[in-house]
Amino acid sequence: MSSLSKIIRKEVKELLTPATLIPIIIIAVLFGSLGGVFGGVEEQLEEPPMIAVINQDGGSLSLVAMAVFNATSDIVYNGTDVQEALNVLDEKGGVSLFVIPDNFTSNIENDTQGTIEIFWIMKGAGIMDSVPGAAADANLMYVDQAISATLINHNMSDNASLILDPTQYYETTLFKGKEMTGISPITISSVMSSQSFVMPLIVMMVIIYAGSIVISSMGSEKENKTLETLLTMPVSRTSIVFGKLIGAALVGLLMAVIYMFGMSYYFDSLMGSSSIDLAEFGLTLSIVDYILVGMSLFASLVFALALCMILGIFTKNYKAAQTMTMPVTFLAMIPMFVTMFTDVDTLPMVAKVLVLAIPFSHPMIAMRSLMFDDYSLVLGGIAYTAAVALLAMFVAVTLFKKDILLTGKVSNSDKKSKIPLVALLQTISRKRKK
């Protein structure tokens, strides 16, 4: 074997490790999943939307609208009672109720736009949740086109503006117990999507940055032998663990506060430039709500730091520490993508449990939940994340008391170390304590 081939083999062997392959595989799986999600969106758009219709007008143009609805939609209710129609829609998973008033045809014949009253049932505020509503909204365009064609073919109007735009809409959106009049689900989703994107990004950035500090610190201390010196000092290992965690948590909390102020300014600016004011519908956050968001973020940050501390124990040097942040990164990416594209409440039960089992998901959904007064989910998430964080801290303290801290490998015996240096350090530590 030539020298060149030996060097190539050596480099490939060093670079092609599980630490480099696993992240690539996970990224490929994530993008493959996103591709499947967007493929599902196309299928949803091709399916007829599930709607209810109440036709209070017996005129010819209302019959034209009904013909379009029958051809383009799956009508699950065609009666006269609004509340009954909404109950049927909610039971069957429908998206909208169209009410054609009794003056619909006469208004258009008198050169006035006909009004269609729309009740939207909004399931979630994610991008994916707006797909069925968008399909139903597209059918209204077909209604306009059919009425315009009827007006032209039967010479029913000489008003060009009316022919081009024969109908107008009066919209009411029902979302999580709130009735919002004069606003559509697409408008709500577009406004709320800003915090749906910003908050998950903030959580992931804070977790990755603070976690990398802990793991890199562990790897650097092992490489520079400062950890061994620290262990010989008359300080308990529990104090060392908590000192490292609290120090990194304070840095992470400072970052979170800075990010939160920036996000609050961004969100307020966006609301100022928006065509609607969510405060009119009670969709605002109080000081207490921001405190709860901060508590949720801090609890998940402590869990991330404790998890990074555990991973840092297995690092041998600074270079190896750079790849150890990957598990935490991917654990944060999963709920980030989920909360960006959909609402957790609309997920199937199994998927919902899996997402909420990841502690990082709770601060990502906290702001949206608090906007709709879902305090039980936020408080439960804080309690769960705090409990998991305490468990991770306990594991970190336990591992810190083992020989694996210096050897990077699990020892067969915790009573007697097989590494002379560790035994020497333990002896010196015991003598100093005496």
Secondary structure, DSSP 8 states (H G I E B T S, - for coil): --HHHHHHHHHHHHHSSHHHHHHHHHHHHHHHHHHHHHHHHHHHHHS--EEEEEE---SHHHHHHHHHHHHHSEEEE-SS-HHHHHHHHHHHT--EEEEE-TTHHHHHHTTS-EEEEEEEEE--SSTGGGHHHHHHHHHHHHHHHHHHHHHHHTT----HHHHHS-EEEEEEEEETTEEEET--HHHHHHHHHHHHHHHHHHHHHHHHHHHHHHHHHHHHHHHTTHHHHHHHSS--HHHHHHHHHHHHHHHHHHHHHHHHHHHHHHHHHHHHHSSS-GGGGT----HHHHHHHHHHHHHHHHHHHHHHHHHHHT--SHHHHTTTTHHHHHHHHHHHHHHHHS-GGGS-HHHHHHHHHSTTHHHHHHHHHHHTT-HHHHHHHHHHHHHHHHHHHHHHHHHHTSTHHHHSS--S-SSS-S-HHHHHHHHHHHHHH-
